[in-house]
Amino acid sequence: MHAHLLALVGADFAGALAHLQRWQRALARHIEIEETRLLPALPAGARWGERLYRVEHERIRLLADEYLQRMRAAAARAPRSVRARRSLVLALLDAAHALRHLLEHHHEREEMALAQELPAALLQSAWGRARGQAALPAPHAGGTGAGPTAAALESG
């Protein structure tokens, strides 16, 4: 997301779109791993149940898809005037903020609970294989091993 935002701030709408699409593929893979490998293994007494994570994932997908559509429209017909380009950049940054806010809270929940409630071997297996196959960003230094954290997804 960081690379996307840098391109966006520079009003490079095509570059921002390319970075956003790459980031969204990594996000989709992250969610897929959680929903197929990790959430089914949550213990019965988990702090937050599988349903909460799935509802949040759906909300994240929805916001990410809506934002992607806005970015596609901007890349397809970027304004010519400097003022109009700046206004569009600002509107897109505002839209990105809502998505980033939701992601931050979701990843905090994952770090606080999901990563603590699942066996370390399962986490290492899920995220290790994901990095090898899908080239997901590695967890940030000091991460719990819950997979690509908010900081890691931000850097992509």
ChimeraX commands (.cxc) that place a marker at each C-alpha (Angstrom):
marker #1 position 0.00,0.00,0.00 radius 0.5
marker #1 position 2.91,2.33,0.71 radius 0.5
marker #1 position 4.17,2.16,-2.89 radius 0.5
marker #1 position 0.63,2.82,-4.12 radius 0.5
marker #1 position 0.27,5.88,-1.91 radius 0.5
marker #1 position 3.64,7.27,-2.99 radius 0.5
marker #1 position 2.60,7.01,-6.64 radius 0.5
marker #1 position -0.79,8.52,-5.84 radius 0.5
marker #1 position 0.71,11.51,-4.03 radius 0.5
marker #1 position 2.78,12.13,-7.16 radius 0.5
marker #1 position -0.45,12.01,-9.23 radius 0.5
marker #1 position 0.91,8.97,-11.10 radius 0.5
marker #1 position -2.50,7.37,-11.43 radius 0.5
marker #1 position -1.37,4.51,-13.69 radius 0.5
marker #1 position 1.52,3.65,-11.38 radius 0.5
marker #1 position -0.71,3.93,-8.32 radius 0.5
marker #1 position -3.19,1.56,-9.94 radius 0.5
marker #1 position -0.48,-1.01,-10.71 radius 0.5
marker #1 position 0.79,-0.89,-7.12 radius 0.5
marker #1 position -2.74,-1.14,-5.74 radius 0.5
marker #1 position -3.52,-4.19,-7.88 radius 0.5
marker #1 position -0.33,-5.90,-6.66 radius 0.5
marker #1 position -1.18,-5.05,-3.06 radius 0.5
marker #1 position -4.75,-6.28,-3.47 radius 0.5
marker #1 position -3.55,-9.65,-4.78 radius 0.5
marker #1 position -1.33,-10.03,-1.70 radius 0.5
marker #1 position -4.25,-9.06,0.53 radius 0.5
marker #1 position -6.53,-11.62,-1.15 radius 0.5
marker #1 position -3.92,-14.34,-0.61 radius 0.5
marker #1 position -3.53,-13.29,3.04 radius 0.5
marker #1 position -7.29,-13.57,3.59 radius 0.5
marker #1 position -7.45,-16.89,1.74 radius 0.5
marker #1 position -4.77,-18.38,3.99 radius 0.5
marker #1 position -6.52,-17.18,7.12 radius 0.5
marker #1 position -9.91,-18.46,6.03 radius 0.5
marker #1 position -8.76,-21.85,4.74 radius 0.5
marker #1 position -5.90,-22.75,7.07 radius 0.5
marker #1 position -6.06,-20.68,10.24 radius 0.5
marker #1 position -9.64,-19.82,11.13 radius 0.5
marker #1 position -10.85,-23.43,10.98 radius 0.5
marker #1 position -8.18,-24.22,13.61 radius 0.5
marker #1 position -9.33,-21.60,16.12 radius 0.5
marker #1 position -10.00,-23.19,19.49 radius 0.5
marker #1 position -13.55,-23.17,20.85 radius 0.5
marker #1 position -12.73,-20.62,23.57 radius 0.5
marker #1 position -10.97,-18.16,21.27 radius 0.5
marker #1 position -11.16,-14.49,22.20 radius 0.5
marker #1 position -12.90,-13.70,18.90 radius 0.5
marker #1 position -14.70,-16.31,16.87 radius 0.5
marker #1 position -14.20,-17.30,13.28 radius 0.5
marker #1 position -17.34,-15.42,12.24 radius 0.5
marker #1 position -15.95,-12.06,13.39 radius 0.5
marker #1 position -12.79,-12.51,11.32 radius 0.5
marker #1 position -14.83,-13.55,8.27 radius 0.5
marker #1 position -17.15,-10.55,8.61 radius 0.5
marker #1 position -14.14,-8.25,8.84 radius 0.5
marker #1 position -12.57,-9.93,5.82 radius 0.5
marker #1 position -15.74,-9.31,3.83 radius 0.5
marker #1 position -15.77,-5.65,4.85 radius 0.5
marker #1 position -12.10,-5.32,3.89 radius 0.5
marker #1 position -12.77,-6.94,0.50 radius 0.5
marker #1 position -15.70,-4.59,-0.10 radius 0.5
marker #1 position -13.74,-1.44,0.76 radius 0.5
marker #1 position -10.70,-2.63,-1.21 radius 0.5
marker #1 position -12.86,-3.38,-4.26 radius 0.5
marker #1 position -14.63,-0.02,-4.05 radius 0.5
marker #1 position -11.30,1.75,-3.75 radius 0.5
marker #1 position -9.86,-0.21,-6.67 radius 0.5
marker #1 position -12.80,0.86,-8.84 radius 0.5
marker #1 position -12.19,4.50,-7.94 radius 0.5
marker #1 position -8.51,4.10,-8.74 radius 0.5
marker #1 position -9.27,2.45,-12.09 radius 0.5
marker #1 position -11.54,5.35,-13.01 radius 0.5
marker #1 position -8.85,7.85,-12.06 radius 0.5
marker #1 position -6.22,6.03,-14.11 radius 0.5
marker #1 position -8.55,5.77,-17.10 radius 0.5
marker #1 position -9.37,9.47,-17.20 radius 0.5
marker #1 position -6.97,11.50,-15.13 radius 0.5
marker #1 position -7.77,15.22,-15.08 radius 0.5
marker #1 position -5.52,17.52,-17.08 radius 0.5
marker #1 position -5.48,20.59,-14.87 radius 0.5
marker #1 position -3.17,20.68,-11.86 radius 0.5
marker #1 position -5.98,21.74,-9.53 radius 0.5
marker #1 position -8.28,18.93,-10.69 radius 0.5
marker #1 position -5.45,16.37,-10.35 radius 0.5
marker #1 position -4.72,17.56,-6.81 radius 0.5
marker #1 position -8.40,17.39,-5.91 radius 0.5
marker #1 position -8.62,13.85,-7.23 radius 0.5
marker #1 position -5.48,12.83,-5.32 radius 0.5
marker #1 position -6.98,14.24,-2.13 radius 0.5
marker #1 position -10.29,12.43,-2.68 radius 0.5
marker #1 position -8.47,9.15,-3.30 radius 0.5
marker #1 position -6.27,9.61,-0.22 radius 0.5
marker #1 position -9.41,10.17,1.85 radius 0.5
marker #1 position -10.92,6.97,0.43 radius 0.5
marker #1 position -7.71,5.05,1.14 radius 0.5
marker #1 position -7.76,6.26,4.74 radius 0.5
marker #1 position -10.97,4.38,5.56 radius 0.5
marker #1 position -9.53,1.16,4.16 radius 0.5
marker #1 position -6.22,1.59,5.97 radius 0.5
marker #1 position -8.04,2.30,9.24 radius 0.5
marker #1 position -10.06,-0.91,8.96 radius 0.5
marker #1 position -6.95,-2.90,8.04 radius 0.5
marker #1 position -5.03,-1.51,11.00 radius 0.5
marker #1 position -7.73,-2.55,13.48 radius 0.5
marker #1 position -8.13,-5.96,11.87 radius 0.5
marker #1 position -4.40,-6.67,11.99 radius 0.5
marker #1 position -4.21,-5.53,15.61 radius 0.5
marker #1 position -6.91,-8.10,16.40 radius 0.5
marker #1 position -4.94,-10.77,14.53 radius 0.5
marker #1 position -1.75,-9.92,16.42 radius 0.5
marker #1 position -3.50,-9.77,19.82 radius 0.5
marker #1 position -5.58,-12.91,19.51 radius 0.5
marker #1 position -5.33,-15.04,16.38 radius 0.5
marker #1 position -1.54,-15.26,16.46 radius 0.5
marker #1 position -1.60,-16.08,20.17 radius 0.5
marker #1 position -4.33,-18.72,20.04 radius 0.5
marker #1 position -3.04,-20.92,17.21 radius 0.5
marker #1 position -0.11,-23.32,17.35 radius 0.5
marker #1 position 3.17,-21.76,16.22 radius 0.5
marker #1 position 3.82,-24.66,13.85 radius 0.5
marker #1 position 0.53,-23.99,12.04 radius 0.5
marker #1 position 1.29,-20.28,11.71 radius 0.5
marker #1 position 4.79,-20.97,10.43 radius 0.5
marker #1 position 3.53,-23.54,7.97 radius 0.5
marker #1 position 0.76,-21.31,6.62 radius 0.5
marker #1 position 2.81,-18.15,6.25 radius 0.5
marker #1 position 6.05,-19.83,5.25 radius 0.5
marker #1 position 4.37,-21.63,2.36 radius 0.5
marker #1 position 2.52,-18.45,1.38 radius 0.5
marker #1 position 5.73,-16.45,1.13 radius 0.5
marker #1 position 7.30,-19.17,-0.98 radius 0.5
marker #1 position 4.36,-19.55,-3.36 radius 0.5
marker #1 position 2.71,-16.17,-3.56 radius 0.5
marker #1 position 5.59,-13.84,-2.76 radius 0.5
marker #1 position 3.77,-12.22,0.13 radius 0.5
marker #1 position 5.74,-9.72,2.17 radius 0.5
marker #1 position 7.38,-11.21,5.24 radius 0.5
marker #1 position 6.10,-10.19,8.67 radius 0.5
marker #1 position 7.73,-7.06,10.03 radius 0.5
marker #1 position 10.51,-7.30,12.58 radius 0.5
marker #1 position 9.08,-8.10,15.95 radius 0.5
marker #1 position 5.92,-9.60,14.48 radius 0.5
marker #1 position 4.28,-12.59,16.08 radius 0.5
marker #1 position 4.38,-14.75,12.99 radius 0.5
marker #1 position 0.69,-14.23,12.30 radius 0.5
marker #1 position 1.52,-13.61,8.70 radius 0.5
marker #1 position 1.97,-10.42,6.78 radius 0.5
marker #1 position 1.09,-7.76,9.29 radius 0.5
marker #1 position -0.40,-4.38,8.58 radius 0.5
marker #1 position 3.13,-2.99,8.28 radius 0.5
marker #1 position 4.18,-5.70,5.84 radius 0.5
marker #1 position 1.09,-5.27,3.66 radius 0.5
marker #1 position 1.61,-1.51,3.81 radius 0.5
marker #1 position 5.09,-1.82,2.33 radius 0.5
marker #1 position 3.88,-3.65,-0.76 radius 0.5
marker link #1:1,2 radius 0.2
marker link #1:2,3 radius 0.2
marker link #1:3,4 radius 0.2
marker link #1:4,5 radius 0.2
marker link #1:5,6 radius 0.2
marker link #1:6,7 radius 0.2
marker link #1:7,8 radius 0.2
marker link #1:8,9 radius 0.2
marker link #1:9,10 radius 0.2
marker link #1:10,11 radius 0.2
marker link #1:11,12 radius 0.2
marker link #1:12,13 radius 0.2
marker link #1:13,14 radius 0.2
marker link #1:14,15 radius 0.2
marker link #1:15,16 radius 0.2
marker link #1:16,17 radius 0.2
marker link #1:17,18 radius 0.2
marker link #1:18,19 radius 0.2
marker link #1:19,20 radius 0.2
marker link #1:20,21 radius 0.2
marker link #1:21,22 radius 0.2
marker link #1:22,23 radius 0.2
marker link #1:23,24 radius 0.2
marker link #1:24,25 radius 0.2
marker link #1:25,26 radius 0.2
marker link #1:26,27 radius 0.2
marker link #1:27,28 radius 0.2
marker link #1:28,29 radius 0.2
marker link #1:29,30 radius 0.2
marker link #1:30,31 radius 0.2
marker link #1:31,32 radius 0.2
marker link #1:32,33 radius 0.2
marker link #1:33,34 radius 0.2
marker link #1:34,35 radius 0.2
marker link #1:35,36 radius 0.2
marker link #1:36,37 radius 0.2
marker link #1:37,38 radius 0.2
marker link #1:38,39 radius 0.2
marker link #1:39,40 radius 0.2
marker link #1:40,41 radius 0.2
marker link #1:41,42 radius 0.2
marker link #1:42,43 radius 0.2
marker link #1:43,44 radius 0.2
marker link #1:44,45 radius 0.2
marker link #1:45,46 radius 0.2
marker link #1:46,47 radius 0.2
marker link #1:47,48 radius 0.2
marker link #1:48,49 radius 0.2
marker link #1:49,50 radius 0.2
marker link #1:50,51 radius 0.2
marker link #1:51,52 radius 0.2
marker link #1:52,53 radius 0.2
marker link #1:53,54 radius 0.2
marker link #1:54,55 radius 0.2
marker link #1:55,56 radius 0.2
marker link #1:56,57 radius 0.2
marker link #1:57,58 radius 0.2
marker link #1:58,59 radius 0.2
marker link #1:59,60 radius 0.2
marker link #1:60,61 radius 0.2
marker link #1:61,62 radius 0.2
marker link #1:62,63 radius 0.2
marker link #1:63,64 radius 0.2
marker link #1:64,65 radius 0.2
marker link #1:65,66 radius 0.2
marker link #1:66,67 radius 0.2
marker link #1:67,68 radius 0.2
marker link #1:68,69 radius 0.2
marker link #1:69,70 radius 0.2
marker link #1:70,71 radius 0.2
marker link #1:71,72 radius 0.2
marker link #1:72,73 radius 0.2
marker link #1:73,74 radius 0.2
marker link #1:74,75 radius 0.2
marker link #1:75,76 radius 0.2
marker link #1:76,77 radius 0.2
marker link #1:77,78 radius 0.2
marker link #1:78,79 radius 0.2
marker link #1:79,80 radius 0.2
marker link #1:80,81 radius 0.2
marker link #1:81,82 radius 0.2
marker link #1:82,83 radius 0.2
marker link #1:83,84 radius 0.2
marker link #1:84,85 radius 0.2
marker link #1:85,86 radius 0.2
marker link #1:86,87 radius 0.2
marker link #1:87,88 radius 0.2
marker link #1:88,89 radius 0.2
marker link #1:89,90 radius 0.2
marker link #1:90,91 radius 0.2
marker link #1:91,92 radius 0.2
marker link #1:92,93 radius 0.2
marker link #1:93,94 radius 0.2
marker link #1:94,95 radius 0.2
marker link #1:95,96 radius 0.2
marker link #1:96,97 radius 0.2
marker link #1:97,98 radius 0.2
marker link #1:98,99 radius 0.2
marker link #1:99,100 radius 0.2
marker link #1:100,101 radius 0.2
marker link #1:101,102 radius 0.2
marker link #1:102,103 radius 0.2
marker link #1:103,104 radius 0.2
marker link #1:104,105 radius 0.2
marker link #1:105,106 radius 0.2
marker link #1:106,107 radius 0.2
marker link #1:107,108 radius 0.2
marker link #1:108,109 radius 0.2
marker link #1:109,110 radius 0.2
marker link #1:110,111 radius 0.2
marker link #1:111,112 radius 0.2
marker link #1:112,113 radius 0.2
marker link #1:113,114 radius 0.2
marker link #1:114,115 radius 0.2
marker link #1:115,116 radius 0.2
marker link #1:116,117 radius 0.2
marker link #1:117,118 radius 0.2
marker link #1:118,119 radius 0.2
marker link #1:119,120 radius 0.2
marker link #1:120,121 radius 0.2
marker link #1:121,122 radius 0.2
marker link #1:122,123 radius 0.2
marker link #1:123,124 radius 0.2
marker link #1:124,125 radius 0.2
marker link #1:125,126 radius 0.2
marker link #1:126,127 radius 0.2
marker link #1:127,128 radius 0.2
marker link #1:128,129 radius 0.2
marker link #1:129,130 radius 0.2
marker link #1:130,131 radius 0.2
marker link #1:131,132 radius 0.2
marker link #1:132,133 radius 0.2
marker link #1:133,134 radius 0.2
marker link #1:134,135 radius 0.2
marker link #1:135,136 radius 0.2
marker link #1:136,137 radius 0.2
marker link #1:137,138 radius 0.2
marker link #1:138,139 radius 0.2
marker link #1:139,140 radius 0.2
marker link #1:140,141 radius 0.2
marker link #1:141,142 radius 0.2
marker link #1:142,143 radius 0.2
marker link #1:143,144 radius 0.2
marker link #1:144,145 radius 0.2
marker link #1:145,146 radius 0.2
marker link #1:146,147 radius 0.2
marker link #1:147,148 radius 0.2
marker link #1:148,149 radius 0.2
marker link #1:149,150 radius 0.2
marker link #1:150,151 radius 0.2
marker link #1:151,152 radius 0.2
marker link #1:152,153 radius 0.2
marker link #1:153,154 radius 0.2
marker link #1:154,155 radius 0.2
marker link #1:155,156 radius 0.2
view
